[in-house]
Amino acid sequence: GENVEQHPSTLSVQEGDSAVIKCTYSDSASNYFPWYKQELGKGPQLIIDIRSNVGEKKDQRIAVTLNKTAKHFSLHITETQPEDSAVYFCAPANNNDMRFGAGTRLTVKP
Amino acid sequence: KAGVTQTPRYLIKTRGQQVTLSCSPISGHRSVSWYQQTPGQGLQFLFEYFSETQRNKGNFPGRFSGRQFSNSRSEMNVSTLELGDSALYLCASSLTSGSSPYEQYFGPGTRLTVT
């Protein structure tokens, strides 16, 4: 089965700085690569995703980059704000099989 | 468009009892997946239903079961509850299920506490 590793497990940045979270997966058949944000007391919210035929996707302050050869993809958040503080999960998927990383707790200090 | 709704939001049960959780997907979504979230194990996939049929199943014991109705609403049932079943149970819906990967939208979850 898919082995998913997410790094770092915790990340603390100053407001305005950038944050990068990396996700490594083992299943070379994975073809969908989403990132989810989970705030306290809420379910995970899809914030950005990328499919295997694309190397990079950007949506305002967030971006995802994919390296299929190396089997990793990363979440980039620029100009971080306190409201970006949350737990972020990667969830590489192969067809119906989606496996979540352990999560990264991001804290943005004002 | 209303999001995914889950009921109840909080539940306290005793060991040995059974529990049923409910999920209403986003209108038009036919696939419903269930996940268990715990601090120790993280987010783990339970099962997925599409058009009233279980399409995929995670590695959980048979005490965990589910079903989907013709209106795409889904329920999951846990029988003979154990202390380790205490968790946040999340439901996610998506537009399609099949050979293409799909975007999933999560509900707020049901917090189950087993005492």
Interface residues (C-beta under 8 A of the other chain):
Chain A: N31 Y32 P34 Y36 G41 K42 G43 P44 Q45 L46 D49 R51 F89 A91 A93 N94 N95 N96 D97 M98 R99 F100 G101 A102 G103
Chain B: V4 S33 Y35 G42 L43 Q44 F45 E48 R55 N56 L90 A92 S97 G98 S99 S100 P101 Y102 E103 Q104 Y105 F106 G107 P108 G109
